Amino acid sequence: MIRRDMPDVLGIENNCFEFAWSEDDFIRCLRQRNCIGMVAECDERVAGFMIYELHKNRLHILNFAVHSDYRRRGIGNTMMQKLLGKLSQERRNRIMLEVRETNLEAQLFFKSLGFKAISVLRDFYDDATEDAYLMQFRYQPTAEELAAPHNRISRMAG
């Protein structure tokens, strides 16, 4: 995500959410060292975006949306597969996000990718009296990864 993407991102944000982030919200978030913005382009237009934070052992999705004209084309799935590809057994092994209890479409989308609701966050949002589901995806190591030594130094030797 770069500066020139911001008008398109804000358009998607306002189109998708009743309680949308402002441009200042995006800028404040993206100025943090551990915050990453990703856009998906289709036909040279921003079709979707994702904002996520890097933490020591997890990724945390803060905002995610696909323009209504581009839904059901695999764009959200492609963005999520890119993010899932950043997980590993040794480092960041899970992705977390909060989903509004009324956002059934998002709940079903993330569930289809293997996310599970692990808790209910009561009265989570500042803008409305609404609960959120804390959803999590845990990385599943392959048989080869499980057989390999867990110590990074032993992997480097020889």
Secondary structure, DSSP 8 states (H G I E B T S, - for coil): --GGGHHHHHHHHHHH-SS---HHHHHHHHTSTTEEEEEEEETTEEEEEEEEEE-SS-EEEEEEEE-GGGTTSSHHHHHHHHHHTT--SSS--EEEEEEETT-HHHHHHHHHTT-EEEEEETT--SSSS--EEEEEEE----HHHHHS-S-HHHHH--
